[in-house]
Amino acid sequence: MPNLIYHIALAQESARRFPSPLLHHYPGPFLLGATAPDIRALTRAHRDETHFAPLSSQDISAGVHGLFHTHPHLRRPSALSEPSQAFLLGYFSHLIADMAWVVLIFRPFFANPALFPEKAEGLVLDRALQLALDRQALPQVQPLLPLLEGSERLVDVGFLAPHDLARWRGIVQEVCGRPFSWERLRNFTRRLFPNGDPIAHRTTDEVIQNPSERLAHLSALVSPHEVDRFIQVCHDTWHHIAKEWLECAS
């Protein structure tokens, strides 16, 4: 699933294509919302409490539907301030992108034993592709980070504690403000395979030592067309849900 950097990039591009004064006036809450489901890394909440859908779902909109089912007061934007509406629109973007990645990229490619007989190799290369997208998006994302400053103070959606959201905003700015490094892949491998896995560590070393060659091989399996399709589905699904939700206010 996309990392924080790419979630911000996806949300920003969706907003650019969606002429809404709401997003023009409140870009900070919107972009913070696009990262907020991953606040569970800070709060240690169960994934269902922030993403609202199981990873086994086939429905790319499942997280948004689950959010409304769990917190029905959020179905009507008129119950929220405009900054909180913008925040939720960003939140929708994250939920959609995570499920779209699982359905369109992870399952058919990286979890496909015909392509990756060794599960560990697929998991590491899934993360390598995510990092490649981060590297591509970082120059566009880092200039946006000052917009997040203090944005959490404008937001109240009822299921995120203000002090947690404030701490999370700081973490997002710090993490996304770092220079890109392929060493992040090694950190991921250590977390996912704490007891060591020779295939995972070998694959990680290959990517870090020669990322261009390994990514060229990877793009022969997961073509740029498939990644572009994922991006387009994210934008189209978000646009449909955002338009429908905002119309509930009228």
N, C-alpha and C positions, 0 to 999 in steps of 0.2 A: 504494500500500500504506500501511497506517496508520503514523503517526509514533510516536515513543516514548511520548508522552503518552497516545495512544489505546490503544496496546498495554497499558499499565499499567491503564487503565480497563477494557478488555475482560477482562483476566485477573482483576482484582479482582471484577468482576461474576460471572464464571464461578465463582470461589471461593466467593462468597456463596451461590450456588445449589447448591454441592457440599459436603455436610456431611462434611468430612474433618478429623480432629484434626491431621493433618500440616500442613495449610495454616493452621490456627489457631495452631499452635506456631511455624511458620517462615514468616511472611508476607514477611520481607525477602528471603530467598533465592528465594521464589516470584516476587515482583515483579521482582527483578533478572533472573531467568531469562526473564521475559516481554519483556525488552529485549535480551537477550544475543545473539541472532543478528545484530543490527546492530553488534556489536563489530568487524565487518569494516571499518567506517568508521575505526576506530583502527588495526587491524592490517594493513589493506590486503590481507586474504585474499580469495581468489576466492569469489564468492557460493556456489558449490556446497560450499565447505568449512564454511559456517555455516548455510546454509538447506537444503542436501541435496536439492534438487529444481530442475529447470529451470523457468523462468517459462512455458514452453510446455505444462506439464503440465495435464491436465484434472481431476486427482484432488486434492481439497482436503486429503487426508491424506498427500499424496506426500512432504512434507518430513519428517514423523514417520517414515514407512516408510524414507526415505532415511537418516535419522539412525541407525536401528537396523541398516540394512544396512552402513553405514560403520563404526559402532561397536557391534558385536554384544554387547559386555559390558554395554551399557545396556538390553538387552531385559528383564533381570530386576532389578527395583528392590531386591531383597534384597542385591545386590552393592554398593549405595550406602548412605551414611549418610542419615538422614532429612532433614537440610537439603539434601543433594544431590538427593534424590528430589523435594523441593519445588521446587528450582531447575529440574529437568527438566520438571516439570509446567508451570511458567511458560514454559519454552522451547517446549514443545508448543503452547501457546496462541499464541505469536508465529508459529510455522511455519504453523499452521492459518489464522490471520487473514490472513497475507500471501497465501496461495494462494486463500482465499475472496474476497479483494478482487479479485484478478486475474480469477478465474473469474466472479464474480457482478456486479462493478461495472466494472472497467476494460475488459475485452474487449467486453461487450455495449453499453457506453455510450461511454466516452471513446476507445476505439480503433475505434469504429464510424464508418466514413466517411459513412454516411447521416446521422448526427447531427452529426459534426464533419468536414466535408470537408477542413478544414485541420488536419493532425495536430498542429501546435504548439498550437493552441487547446485541443484535447482534453487534451493533456499538462498544460498549465497549469491547466485547470479541474479535472482529476483531483486535482492537488495542492491547489487551492483548497477542494475538498470535504473533503479530509483535514484541512486547517487549520481548517475550520469545526467539524469533530468535535473537534479539539484544544481549540478555544475553549470548546466546550460541556463538555468533560470536565475542564478544568484545575482548577476549584474543588474537585473531588473528588479529583484526583490529587495536588496539591501537599501536602496534609496527610499523605499516605502516604510522602513522600520520606524523612523521618527513619528509617523502617523499614529502608531500604536500608543505612544506616550500618554498616559493618563486616560486612555479610552475606556478602560474598565470601569471608571467612576461613573460613566454615563449609562451603564448596562445593569438591568435587573430582569432576569428571565425566570427567577424563582427556584432554579435547581442547581445553581452554582454559587457557592459562598463567595462574597465580595473579596475577602482576604485571600482566598485561593486564587481567584481570578487575577488579583493584583500581582501575586507572586508568579503566576503563570505568564502574565504579560512580560515581566522582567526576564523570565527564562527564554521566552520566544525571541526577544530582542537580542539576548546574549548569544543564543545558539545560532540564530540566523545571521548574526553579525560577524561570525568567524569566517576566515578565509576557507576556501574549499580544500579538503584533503581526502585522499583515498584511504588514509588511515582509519577513517570512520568505519570502513568496511571491516577492518580487523576488530574494532571494538564491538561491532555487531556480532561477528563470529564468536568472539569470546563469551558474549552474553547468551547467545543461542545454544552454544555447545560448551558449557562450563567444564565438562569433563574431557574435552578435547575430542575432535573427530578428524582423522587424517585427511579425508577427502575435503571436508570443509576448509581446513587450514591450507591445504595445497591449492585449492581453488582461489582462496583469498590471496595467497601469495602471488599466484599467477596474475590476478587482476591488478594488484598494487605494483608489481614489477613491470608490467607491460599493459596498461589499461587500454591503449589504442588497439592492440592486436586482439585482446580478449573481447573487447566490445564489438569489434568488427565481426568476429566469429559469432557473437551473441546476436547481432543484428541480422545474421543469416537465418537464425531460428525465430526471432521475434522481430519482424520487419518494421521499419519506420511507418509503414502503412498501418500496422496494427496499433502502434502507439498513437498515431494521428486519429485513428478510429476511437480509441479510448478517450482522447481529449475532446473530440467532437461530441461523443455521447455524454460526457460530463457537462459540457456547455448546454447542450440541447435539453437534457433532463433538468438541470438547474433552472434554465430559462422557463420551462413549462411549469415547474413547481413554484418558482418565485412569482410568476405572473398570476397563477391561480390563487396563491395565498394572499397576495396583496389585493386582489380583487375582492377578497372577503371583507376588506375594510370599507369598501364603497357600497 
